[in-house]
Amino acid sequence: MRRLRWGIGAVIAAGAMLDLAPGPGVARLEAGTSPVVGAPRGAAEAAPETGTIAWLQDRDAAAAAARRDGKPLLIDFWATWCGPCREMEAHLWTRPDVVALSERFVCLRVDIDRDPITAHRYRSEAVPTIVLADPWGAEIARREGFSTADRYLELLRAIPVDYREVAPWQERLAENPRDLEAARQAGLAYHRLALFDTSNDFLDKVIAAKVTRATPDRFAEALTVEGWNHLKQRRFDRARRMFERCLKEVPEHPALDVTLYGLFAVHVAEGKADDARPLLARLEACCAASALTARARKDLGSPLAQAH
């Protein structure tokens, strides 16, 4: 059987995790109340200095620039009454290394009191909040609050900056949001960029479409790639469900070794060697020459590894 790869190898080797937890130094908004006693919304107070970062203030202009230049968006949600925002301005945004990194992005600064629509769209319920988005506005990562600059530098450096592989599929989806082939290709492209949640957003559409089931190989592909997306983020239950569903509904497909090894890897990661061994046996039976079968032998420490 001819084996396809779907670009899975890139994700197996990747380990980026961009789902980052909120940090300290947060001014959180309470519904219907002023965030700071004695500091009403829109209080007359000077905005933070913008330093040398080329901040844009208009969302539409920033979106157009991001699509034109193929750059991700760096969105800084702040408010005039926000003390941590001023700390961030003084200790992060004015640093020369951060200013240099900012050139990789289209930078948008949003005053949540002046532009509540954008704040609501990106669920900015506290300030400061930093959102990283792809050139089409899809959220990649976020971080709330400010403690140290190093935490933000790590985040900024981790964001992919080359979206040329995604661009043609996003353009097709802009013309026809129901274009399943464009959704599939976008999902695979984001997968290769290690933007796993964004990849799943597109693959979910492919999996949910009835027409996909008419092409079992494509259905298996979407389930398997989404399983790996969850696995790379250590969401073992979700990964297991995807791999098991694939093996149940499409028991034979061109990249069966990738699916089997994914489920095998879930069991190994959970310390369930007894559950992993039958999957190694299945890999040996269907795909003995696969590099993933060899890797499974090594991962499990099987005696078979000594014989190969």
Secondary structure, DSSP 8 states (H G I E B T S, - for coil): -----TTHHHHHH----------SS-EE--TTS-SBTTB-TT-S------TTS-EE--HHHHHHHHHHHT--EEEEEE-TT-HHHHHHIIIIITSHHHHHHHTTSEEEEEETTT-HHHHHHTT--EESEEEEE-TTS-EEEEEES-S-HHHHHHHHHHS----TTTHHHHHHHHH-TT-HHHHHHHHHHHHHTT-HHHHHHHHHHHHH-GGGGGSHHHHHHHHHHHHHHHHHTT-HHHHHHHHHHHHHH-SS-TTHHHHHHHHHHHHHHTT-HHHHHHHHHHHHHHHTT-HHHHHHHHHHT-THHHH-
